[in-house]
Amino acid sequence: MSRHTLRKAIGGLWVRFLGTSYTRTTNSPASFQLNADSHYYVPVGVNDLIDQGQFTNNPANLEVRTTVTSGSFSTDPSAGTFIALSSTRTWTRQAAALALQSVTFTVDIRPVGGAIFYSASHTLVCDRT
């Protein structure tokens, strides 16, 4: 089953598997974005924020939290607490010229005020070597 069809559902809401590792080369920053329009965006090679399609059917009824397990974000809108997905959320990892920086993090998604029903580890890499 491809990452584009694997879904977890609860109470009419669903979240599609978001992949695991994203790398941006040449430029900075590398970004991971969950958009209020229900699409998600990740870096692909030299490009940043390439639309990967719909990740859920109703972001306004969901909350997200990221927890860093290795490295650090340059920008982290949730900083370990649940925040609403009714607004677009973008996490970034920057790197200086000739450097490689990465962050490994867990993404938890739940219905507003409910139990977590999507949890997965992801890695974001900014490679300017």
Beta strands, then each sheet from edge to edge (+ up, - down):
strand 1: 7-10
strand 2: 13-16
strand 3: 21-25
strand 4: 30-34
strand 5: 39-44
strand 6: 47-54
strand 7: 62-71
strand 8: 83-84
strand 9: 89-93
strand 10: 100-111
strand 11: 118-127
sheet 1: 1+ 2-
sheet 2: 3+ 11+ 10- 7+ 8-
sheet 3: 6+ 5- 4+ 9-
end
